Amino acid sequence: MAQGAKVGRTYDNRPSNIILPKSKTLSVQTIKKWKDALTLAQLPENANRKPLLELYDSILLDSHLASVIETRVLKIKQSKFKIVDASGKSNPELNKLFEQPWFNSFIFHAVNSKFKGTTVVELWDLNPETMGLANVNLIEPENVIPDKGLIVKENGDQTGYSYKEDPLKPYYIQIGKNKDLGILKDVAPDALTKKFAKASWSEFVEKYGIPPRWVTTDSYSESRENELADMMANMVSNHWAVLKGNEKIEVMNATGKDSYEIFDKLIDRMNSEMTKRVLGQDGTTDAGANGTYGSLKVMQDVSDDRHDADKTDVKDLINSDLFWRLQLISPVYTALKGYTFDWDDSKEMTADELVDKVCKLSTAGFEVDTKFITDKTGIPIIGLKQEQTTKLDPIEATQKKKSQNLTPVAFYKTKL
């Protein structure tokens, strides 16, 4: 079955190699194109996602949308994890198998599928030295037919490699259900509206950034009219003119607060709508947002809910689809048998917090591992400081002992 397949090296006949390389071009996208692309992608038979994926590539050029998406993706990539046995005990040595670039790529594709829809990744190349997985390859979504479980040579083909059946099944993971089109299908109208607003604003600035101006004259001389026309044409760089008689230059007042707000407010609203769809709220992403600490805390909790849901989905994906495949494609991962993946939610204390805890434990009579403290704080500890005692002269010692037995008043009189 799987273990006999040619996996771990690059073979010319592997499914990802049949996909023809092609250049991507960005075309002008409109609301109508979004509707048509959505219709094509949702056809019950022979659905075509390519137009919708092209639209996704276009709207992801929006810096705001890309940023809020990265907020969800990066938060998962930066989360701590652990590999645990049936009793819940972690094995730090197994963590090293996943502290690799390929695992970061896998996490990225797993979370990104929530936005782009059904995603298929390839687990094929092994590092010849360690025999561990070298990378995770993304299969171009337009070359995948999820309903049939096929990887095809070109978009539109109906025959190809079946990645849901043996012998290829262990080396391909489908992330998401067959019909998933991702969150981007919902935010696309807002992103396109914002793009149109920015284009219109740029056109407005081009036309009215330098206000329209004209000159009036009572001269009927054609030569004078030509002189005035040349004067107005050169006035952008010269900023002066020579006028005669009743000639007068007037400037149109086309820029004002209302003109500015027409575009800026619309862009702000579209940003807010996109952020709400991705993060559930927009209070933590808008620098100008007003609110009490309590209201902002509630908004942050809404974002955290999505973060927790993402972590749950990724954990389930790793345990149900990744672990058993890894154990088949390389003997390095056979150590994972009986273990599962989980997120490490333990709080990491700061150096100051750790020192404070150590002081309290020491005062309470507990002994603390100095090596642990050094590793966590970076402060080299060479041992415990011994309390120094000064030897007293026998006469001084006797006087000191007597003074300790006297009341404060008696001691004062004795000293006098």
Helices and strands as residue ranges (DSSP letters): G 2-4, G 15-18, H 31-41, H 50-59, H 63-77, E 81-84, H 92-95, H 101-116, E 119-122, E 137-138, G 141-143, E 144-145, E 150-152, E 160-162, G 169-171, E 172-175, H 184-208, E 213-216, H 222-233, H 235-238, E 248-251, H 257-279, H 293-317, I 318-322, H 323-329, G 331-336, E 340-343, H 351-363, H 370-377, H 394-405, H 408-415
